[in-house]
């Protein structure tokens, strides 16, 4: 029974944080949007935030150092935003571009240290299909378009992707999702 004048507090369960990962063109944004629609969650995509916040200030040279420093700061900010969403009872669906294993391991540790229930979705598609998707996304500039990805950047990003090994998949409750080809 609640005290006079106080409304009873709702019994809310704390939502799971969903992490969507995979190589460039695997369908992460499309999948994350569909997951958000199914769960009532909020899709937070690093690329979309990055373009809006930082692209106008992009230098003509030394782009990688500039990008990496901002990516880390933005991922830190997104993490705090995800915790706030979760505390409000909203399911965060994060698309962070953690292409290297160590980046993902650091994220898993951060979630574990915070006591966050984390579900990882690993999207997979053949390189040829991903290349075609990226070219189509560049041409269409539809709802999942954040920035143009030239062929050379596609190849560089694809080569940088470190596929989770069996140990990483088993240790971090990873769902493998084939998005075609």
Secondary structure, 3 states (H helix, E strand, C coil): CCCCCCCCCCCCCCCCEEEEEECCCCCHHHHHHHHHHHHCCEEEEHHHHHHHHHHHHCCCCCHHHHHHHHHHHHHHHHHHHHHHHHHCCCCEEEECCCCCHHHHHHHHHHHHHCCCCEEEEEEECCHHHHHHHHHHHHHHCCCCCCCCCCHHHHHHHHHHCCCCCHHHHHHCCEEEEECCC
